């Protein structure tokens, strides 16, 4: 594990700690990095799926286009 020194905004790290329930700066940063990576990977996977052609025929199942804003699905 690498040891890194960073300057953190105390108010920002405290807000993140309260929102996440994490107890240490390290755990808040670790969680934030993991969520950032997961979010980016999820976006990349969605983009890759959207680029597939003839998916409906290949799956032999209907394909529904994603809604840009999930709140519009209500």
C-alpha positions in Angstrom: 0.0 0.0 0.0 1.3 3.4 -0.9 1.6 6.3 1.6 0.6 9.6 0.1 0.4 13.0 1.6 -2.5 15.2 0.4 -4.0 18.5 1.5 -7.7 18.0 2.3 -10.4 20.6 2.8 -11.3 19.9 6.4 -15.0 20.8 5.9 -15.2 18.7 2.8 -13.7 15.6 4.4 -15.8 16.0 7.5 -19.0 16.3 5.4 -18.0 13.2 3.5 -17.3 11.3 6.7 -20.7 12.2 8.1 -22.5 11.3 4.8 -20.7 8.0 4.5 -20.4 7.0 8.1 -16.7 6.4 7.7 -14.5 7.1 10.7 -11.2 8.1 9.1 -9.9 10.3 6.3 -8.2 7.2 4.8 -11.5 5.2 4.7 -13.4 8.2 3.2 -10.8 8.6 0.5 -10.6 4.9 -0.2 -14.4 4.8 -0.5 -14.5 7.8 -2.8 -11.8 6.3 -5.1 -13.6 3.0 -5.3 -16.9 4.7 -6.1 -15.3 6.9 -8.7 -13.7 3.9 -10.4 -17.0 1.9 -10.3 -18.9 4.9 -11.7 -16.4 5.3 -14.6 -16.4 1.6 -15.4 -20.1 1.5 -15.4 -20.3 4.4 -17.8 -17.7 2.8 -20.1 -19.7 -0.5 -20.1 -22.9 1.3 -21.0 -21.1 3.1 -23.8 -19.7 -0.1 -25.1 -23.1 -1.9 -25.0 -24.7 1.1 -26.8 -22.2 0.7 -29.6 -23.2 -2.9 -30.3 -25.0 -3.4 -33.6 -27.7 -6.0 -34.4 -28.0 -6.7 -30.7 -31.7 -7.4 -30.8 -31.1 -10.1 -33.5 -28.1 -11.6 -31.7 -29.9 -11.8 -28.4 -33.2 -12.8 -30.1 -34.9 -10.4 -27.6 -36.2 -6.9 -27.8 -33.8 -4.1 -26.9 -35.0 -0.9 -25.2 -32.9 2.3 -25.6 -31.8 3.8 -22.3 -33.5 6.9 -20.9 -31.0 9.8 -20.6 -32.6 11.0 -17.3 -33.8 8.1 -15.1 -36.3 10.5 -13.4 -38.2 10.6 -16.8 -39.1 6.9 -16.4 -41.6 7.7 -13.6 
